[in-house]
Amino acid sequence: MRKNGFTLLEVLVAFALLSGLLALLVQSQGEAVFFLDRSAKLEAVQNEAMNRLLSVERAGTLPEPAEGQFFSPHPLAGGSWKVERSEQDFLGFPLSQIRCTLTYLERGVSKNYSTQIWGDLK
């Protein structure tokens, strides 16, 4: 005699498979949120560095002061910035290397980001 429906063993196996898949889905979503937060912070760091370098390039001189801190509500609050200039000789032509270094906090850990431009600053 055949009965309609599933046995208890079949239902338990189905629940076990579904719970395993649900655990994988939750873990992947958690990692996605972590990487999204990290990339947003890195984008803010890169934008800040490029804005500082562009302002130096447009002004033709270093800002005064050439270093400082980030305060709240800035996205990089708790960090600092520094713009340095060094003179280099390139095939007999003087060139200025302008380096912007940012120190910021990411999940309580101090990180550094540095970028540079070359130009003819007075």
N, C-alpha and C positions, 0 to 999 in steps of 0.2 A: 504494500500500500504506500502510495507516494503522498507526501504532505507538501503544501506550499510554504515558502519562506526559507529563511536561512538558519543554519544551526548556530549555536552559541559560539563554537570555535571559529566559524567563518566571520561572524560579527567581530569577535575579538581581534582576529588577524587584520580585518579592514580598519578597525580603530588604531591598531598599532602602526599600520602603514600611514594612515592619515596624520597621526601625531608626529611621526618622524618627518614627514614632508612639511608639516606646519613648523616644526623646530628649525628646519633648514631655511624656510621662508623668513622667519623672524630674524635669524642670524644674518641673512643676506641684507635685509632691510636695515639692521643696525649698522652693518659695515657701510652701507650706502650713505647713511646719515653722517657717519664719522668722516668719510671721504668728502662729502659735500661741505661739511664744516671746515675741514682742512683746506680745501681748494678755495673757499670763500676768504679765509684768512690770508692765504698766499696771494690771492688777487688783490686784496687791500694793501698788502706789503708792496707788491710790484707797482701798483698805481701810485702809492705814496713816494716811492723811490724815483719813479719816472717824473712825477710832478715836481719834485725838488730839483732834479737834474735839468728839466726843461726851464724852470725859473732861473737857474744859474746861467743856462745857455742864452736865454732871452736878455737877462740883465747884463751879461758880460762880466760879472764879478761874483765873488762868493757872498752869500748872505751873511749878515751880522746879527746874531752870533751864528757860527757855522756848526753848531750842535745844540741839541735840546731834548726835551722829554715830551712824551705824549700823555695827555691828561684826559680824564673822562669828559665827555662821552665819545671821544675818538675811538675808532675800532681797534687801534693799537695801543690803547691806554695801558700804562705800566712799562712801556718800552721807551726806546730812545733813538735818536737819529744823529748822524754826523756827516758833514760834507767836507771832503779834503781835496786839496789841489796839489799836484806835483808837476814839475816841469821836466819834459823829456825832449831829447834831441832826435829828430827824425830826418835823416839825410840832410843835415845842416839847417833844418827848419825847426824853430822852437814850437813845441806843442804842449798844451796843458792837458793833463789827465785829471778829470774830475771824478771822484769816487764818492758814492753815497752808500753808507752802511747803516742798516736798520737793525736794531735789536728789539725783539718782540716776544711775548709770552704765548705759547701754544700748549694748552692743557697743563699749565703750571711749569712748563719747561722753557728755559730761555733759548731762543734761536736767533741766528744772525742771517741777514740777507745783504748782499753787497752787489752793486752794479756800477758801471762806469761809462763815461763818454770821453771822447777826445775832441779837443777844439783849440782855437786860437783865442784865448781869453787875455784880456789886458790886465 
